[in-house]
Amino acid sequence: MLMIGSVMGNALMKFAAVDFGIQWVLWVVAALLRTERFYDLAGSGTFLLLVHLSRRHTNTNYLRQNVQTGMVTAWSFRLGLFLFLRIMKEGKDQRFNGVRDSPGTFFMYWTIQGVWIFVTLLPTLMLNLEKKDKPLGFQDYLGWGLWTVGFITEAVADQQKWKFRSDPENAGKFIRSGLWAYSRHPNYMGEILQWTGLFISASSVLSGVQYISIVSPLFIWYLLNYVSGIPILEQHAMKKWGSDPAFQDYIRNTPVLWPLKLF
């Protein structure tokens, strides 16, 4: 942190302390109640808190900072509310099967959430803590454009799946309509695009070691592809529909993530 600059480094350390402090306090509550119902809501709420704390920290009022903070705010509100309503409706999250009754394992989940929050927000935190400014340019518009495409993609995909699963006639079926006809996980594609876009915009005023914040979109990509996203859902889907010829056809003809087989 100190290599980034003493002022910015100290601020980042304080934000990290707030981040993990919130996750660990709420882990105690969640472990005692043996529930994951407010896990995602706590995550999005921490994003919201940190981005606005960082925005107020330097007393600057640059347009780039305001737009970036607004985008993180919009993402936090939409996704946090969506995930909270979903778990309230379904009653549980399959990611926590066998976890909610194990305090030690549950603690790791809350800690990983803290890492996810801080690493993902790193470009925006650095941008908000940066006192220098530059005129808006190609990088900003490219980044904000990617974020917009990602935000719409994720929101539409989530809504399509919510509507599909809310229809009693679709009970026990898998979705393959709308955006889900082009990608098996279009919501995750949208998530990756959003944080990639925010890094690109933030990088227009970053320099030197600050470019380490590229870890943000890379971390999101790795997390969703190899840890808590796609692997869990794909395994669950195979157990449920693996012997269904229609599902086998869907797997063969629909990319896992990107609609075009270029990645």
ABEGO torsion letter per residue (X at the ends): XAAAEAAAAAAAAAAAAAAAAAAAAAAAAAAAAGBAAAAAAAAAAAAAAAAAAAAAAAGBBBAAAAAAAAAAAAAAAAAAAAAAAAAAAAGBBAAABGAAABAAAAAAAAAAAAAAAAAAAAAAAAAAABABBBBBBAAAAAAAAAAAAAAAAAAAAAAAAAAAAABAAABGBBBABEAAAABABAAAAAAAAAAAAAAAAAAAABBEAAAAAAAAAAAAAAAAAABABAAAAAAAAAAAAAABAAAAAAAAABBAABABBAX
